[in-house]
Amino acid sequence: MTRDELADLDGRDELYRRLKAYEGRTASSGGKGRDPVNEPMIRHWCEAMGDTNPAYPGIAPPTMLQAWTMAGLTGRPGGSARSNAYLELLALLDRAGCASVVATDCEQEYLRPLRPGDQVVFDAVIESVSPRKTTKLGTGYFVTTRMNVRTGDGELVGTHRFRILKYAPARPKRDPVPGREAMSEREPVRERGATSEREPVRERGAKADQRPRRPRPVINRDNAGFWEGVTRHQLLIQRCLDCAAPRFPWLPGCGRCGSARWEAVEASGVGTVFSYVVMHHPPFPAFDPPYAVGLIELAEGVRMVSGITGVPYDKVRIGMPVELEFQRVDEDLELPVFRGTDEEAVV
């Protein structure tokens, strides 16, 4: 079956019927963690995540659940734990033209904490295969597996659902006006009449409306309040109502004390560049490299990843002061970015 044939399948999707037959079959079995749950790995995890919860390393952070099942760079000593059924499912999709794959999301459920010394074992089942879906990446099928994680005595401690999209890539659209030259779009320019640094900026260039759109943010119940604030030109962070710790990105619970009580607080928009990277490769159609992406430390003590404007990419420096502004990147999307305020570096 070719990619075109896949795209022309109607509601009587024969391929989908064959894929559905794999639901409920084993995806992997007999998996065993390479190491028992241990304090050094817990400490390293907490240091990397900035998690100072005093309960660790006496217990493992729940979000480490998948870490104890990973094979590592060298793989498993006994080879892959994937079942023949799962390999057949992937091969069937490959033959149908859905040879590309992207991980889309995961869901975890925690039943009890893991403690140093616990030996993790696991197995997985092919939980579901979606009907044929068309996305901006292409047309294909979402495949969800559910991993059951247990201790050596068989006690279920958590589940991990992992979803991938196996798809046939969409063909790129050609520029409707070949050869048209566009003005530089690296630097935003203020709308005429703007009087405040908080007012939106637009991208410069004749092709701003024709170029591919930027990826859309993933908005869910945990971060919806942040994006509602963006529409009002507010940069909202969270503050715990029990220990007063600020946090960003938005999360349902406090990383310091574990409380689920919080309030939204508008940040001042003033910060400094804590770290940065200049993007050269790989190219993305909606961006114009090279450009700088910064880790911005806000005056409130939290950090966020953002674009840096108003400064040439090669003039960005750690410690450089920045201020918030909102950038209109297309008719549907406005983003918080930070403009350099260092007089020696500003364009």
C-alpha positions in Angstrom: 0.0 0.0 0.0 1.4 3.4 -1.0 1.2 6.6 0.9 -1.4 7.9 -1.6 -3.5 4.8 -1.1 -3.3 5.3 2.6 -4.6 8.8 2.3 -7.5 7.7 0.0 -8.8 5.0 2.5 -12.5 5.6 3.3 -14.4 4.7 6.4 -14.1 1.0 5.7 -10.4 1.1 6.6 -9.1 -2.4 6.0 -5.7 -1.5 7.5 -7.4 -0.2 10.7 -9.3 -3.4 11.0 -6.0 -5.3 10.9 -4.4 -3.0 13.4 -7.3 -3.2 15.9 -6.7 -7.0 16.1 -3.5 -6.3 18.0 -5.2 -4.5 20.9 -4.9 -6.4 24.1 -1.8 -8.3 22.9 1.5 -8.2 24.8 3.9 -5.4 23.8 6.7 -6.6 26.1 7.1 -9.1 28.9 9.7 -10.2 31.4 11.3 -6.7 31.7 13.6 -6.1 34.6 15.2 -2.9 35.8 18.9 -2.8 35.2 19.5 -1.6 38.8 17.4 -1.7 42.0 16.0 1.5 43.1 18.9 3.3 44.7 19.9 6.6 46.5 22.6 7.8 44.0 20.2 7.8 41.1 17.5 9.5 43.2 20.0 12.2 44.3 21.2 12.8 40.7 17.5 13.1 39.5 16.6 15.6 42.3 19.7 17.7 41.6 18.9 17.8 37.9 15.3 18.7 38.6 16.0 21.1 41.4 13.7 19.1 43.7 14.6 19.6 47.4 11.7 17.6 48.9 13.1 16.2 52.2 11.3 12.9 51.6 14.0 12.1 48.9 16.2 9.9 48.7 14.3 7.9 51.4 11.7 7.3 48.6 12.0 7.8 44.9 10.2 10.7 43.3 7.1 9.3 41.6 8.0 10.7 38.2 11.1 8.5 38.2 8.8 5.5 37.5 9.9 5.1 33.9 13.6 5.8 34.7 13.8 2.4 36.6 12.6 0.6 33.5 15.0 2.1 30.9 17.6 0.0 29.1 20.3 2.7 29.0 22.5 3.5 26.0 23.9 0.0 25.7 20.6 -1.7 25.7 19.4 -4.7 27.7 21.9 -7.5 28.3 19.3 -10.0 27.1 18.1 -8.0 24.1 14.9 -6.1 23.5 11.9 -6.9 25.7 9.5 -6.1 22.8 7.1 -8.9 21.8 6.7 -10.3 18.4 3.1 -8.9 18.3 4.4 -5.4 18.8 7.1 -5.7 16.2 4.5 -7.1 13.8 2.2 -4.1 14.4 5.1 -1.7 13.7 6.1 -3.6 10.6 2.5 -3.5 9.3 2.4 0.2 9.7 5.8 0.6 8.0 4.6 -1.4 5.0 1.5 0.8 4.8 3.7 3.9 4.4 3.5 5.0 8.0 7.3 4.6 8.5 7.8 7.9 10.5 7.2 8.0 14.2 6.9 10.6 16.9 6.2 10.2 20.6 3.2 12.4 21.5 2.5 12.0 25.2 2.5 9.8 28.2 0.3 9.3 31.3 1.5 7.8 34.6 -0.4 6.6 37.7 1.4 6.0 41.0 0.0 3.5 43.5 2.8 3.5 46.1 6.3 5.0 46.4 9.3 3.1 45.3 12.1 2.8 48.0 15.8 2.1 47.7 16.3 -1.6 47.4 13.1 -2.3 45.4 13.7 -4.4 42.3 11.5 -3.2 39.4 9.9 -5.6 36.9 7.5 -4.7 34.2 5.4 -5.8 31.2 3.3 -3.9 28.7 0.2 -4.4 26.6 -0.9 -2.8 23.3 -3.8 -0.9 24.8 -5.3 0.8 21.8 -4.8 1.8 18.1 -6.7 4.9 17.0 -8.6 5.3 13.7 -6.7 6.9 10.9 -5.9 10.6 11.8 -4.6 13.4 9.7 -2.2 15.8 11.5 0.1 18.6 10.3 2.9 16.0 10.4 1.0 13.6 8.2 -1.6 10.9 8.2 -1.3 7.8 10.4 -2.4 6.0 13.6 -1.9 6.6 17.3 -0.6 3.5 19.1 -0.9 3.5 22.9 0.9 0.9 25.1 0.3 0.5 28.9 3.3 -0.6 31.0 2.6 -2.2 34.4 5.4 -1.6 36.8 5.8 -4.0 39.8 8.2 -4.9 42.5 9.9 -8.3 42.6 7.2 -9.7 44.8 4.5 -8.8 42.2 3.0 -5.7 43.8 1.8 -3.2 41.3 3.4 0.2 42.0 2.4 2.2 38.9 1.4 2.3 35.3 2.9 4.2 32.4 0.9 4.8 29.2 3.0 5.8 26.2 1.5 7.1 22.9 3.2 7.3 19.6 2.0 8.5 16.1 3.1 6.2 13.3 2.5 8.3 10.1 3.2 9.0 6.5 4.8 12.5 6.3 2.7 15.2 4.6 4.2 16.6 1.5 5.6 20.1 2.0 3.6 22.9 0.3 5.4 24.8 -2.3 5.8 28.6 -2.0 2.9 30.1 -4.1 5.2 32.9 -5.3 8.6 31.3 -6.2 11.6 33.5 -6.0 9.9 36.3 -4.0 12.5 37.9 -1.7 11.5 38.5 1.9 12.8 41.1 4.3 14.6 39.8 7.4 12.3 38.4 9.9 14.7 37.7 12.7 13.9 40.9 14.6 10.3 42.0 15.6 9.2 45.5 14.9 6.8 47.5 17.1 3.3 48.2 15.8 3.0 51.9 14.8 1.8 53.9 17.7 2.9 51.4 20.4 3.8 53.2 23.6 4.6 50.4 26.1 7.1 47.6 26.1 4.2 45.3 27.0 2.4 46.0 23.8 2.6 43.3 21.1 5.2 43.3 18.4 4.9 41.9 14.9 7.3 40.1 12.7 8.9 42.1 9.8 8.7 40.8 6.2 6.4 40.6 3.2 6.1 36.8 3.6 5.1 36.8 7.3 1.6 35.6 6.4 2.9 33.0 3.9 5.6 31.2 5.8 4.8 28.0 7.8 3.2 28.7 11.1 5.0 28.1 14.4 4.1 25.0 16.4 1.1 25.6 18.6 1.5 25.4 22.4 0.0 22.3 24.1 -2.7 23.7 26.4 -4.2 21.5 29.1 -6.0 21.9 32.4 -2.7 22.3 34.2 -1.4 25.3 32.2 -4.5 26.9 30.7 -4.3 29.7 33.2 -0.9 30.7 31.9 -2.1 31.0 28.3 -5.2 32.9 29.4 -2.8 35.4 31.0 -0.8 35.7 27.8 -4.0 36.8 25.9 -4.3 39.6 28.5 -0.5 40.5 28.2 0.2 39.1 31.6 3.0 36.7 32.5 1.5 34.6 35.2 3.5 32.3 37.5 2.2 30.2 40.4 2.8 30.7 44.1 2.2 28.0 46.7 -0.3 29.0 49.3 1.3 26.9 52.0 5.1 27.6 51.7 4.9 30.6 49.3 7.4 29.0 46.9 7.0 30.5 43.3 7.1 28.0 40.5 7.2 27.9 36.7 6.3 26.1 34.5 2.8 25.6 35.8 2.3 22.3 37.7 -0.6 21.0 39.8 1.5 20.6 43.0 4.3 22.4 44.8 7.7 20.8 44.3 8.9 22.1 47.7 6.1 21.0 50.1 3.8 19.0 47.9 0.8 21.2 48.5 -1.9 21.4 45.8 -3.0 24.9 46.9 -1.7 27.7 44.8 -2.5 31.1 43.4 -1.6 32.8 40.1 0.7 35.9 40.4 1.7 38.3 37.7 5.5 38.5 37.2 7.2 41.8 36.8 8.6 40.9 33.5 12.1 41.9 34.5 14.9 39.3 34.4 18.4 38.3 33.3 19.7 35.7 30.8 20.7 32.7 33.0 21.8 30.6 30.0 21.3 30.6 26.3 21.9 28.7 23.1 22.2 29.9 19.5 20.2 27.7 17.1 21.8 27.0 13.7 20.7 23.4 13.0 18.4 21.6 12.4 16.4 24.2 10.4 12.7 24.7 11.1 10.5 26.2 8.4 8.8 28.7 10.7 12.1 30.1 12.1 15.0 31.9 10.6 18.4 30.8 12.0 20.6 31.7 13.5 18.6 32.9 16.5 19.1 32.9 20.3 16.9 31.0 22.8 17.4 31.9 26.4 16.8 30.5 29.8 15.5 33.6 31.5 15.7 34.0 35.3 12.9 36.3 36.4 13.1 38.6 39.3 10.6 36.4 41.2 13.2 33.6 41.2 11.8 31.2 38.5 13.2 30.5 35.1 11.6 30.1 31.7 12.7 29.3 28.2 12.0 32.1 25.7 13.1 33.8 22.6 15.4 36.9 22.9 14.6 39.9 20.8 16.2 43.3 20.2 19.8 41.9 20.4 21.8 40.2 17.6 22.2 36.5 18.4 25.9 36.9 18.8 25.6 39.7 21.3 23.5 37.7 23.8 25.4 37.2 27.1 24.8 35.4 30.4 23.7 38.0 32.9 22.3 40.3 30.3 19.2 42.2 31.6 16.0 41.6 29.7 12.4 42.8 29.8 9.1 41.1 28.8 7.2 41.9 25.7 4.6 40.0 23.7 5.3 39.0 20.1 2.5 38.4 17.6 3.9 35.6 15.4 0.7 35.1 13.3 -3.0 35.9 13.4 -3.7 33.2 16.0 -0.6 33.1 18.2 1.1 35.7 20.5 4.0 34.7 22.7 5.9 36.2 25.7 9.5 36.9 24.7 12.3 39.0 26.3 14.0 42.0 24.8 17.6 42.7 25.7 18.0 46.0 27.6 21.8 46.1 27.7 22.6 49.4 25.9 25.9 48.1 24.5 24.2 45.1 22.9 20.8 46.4 21.8 20.4 47.0 18.1 
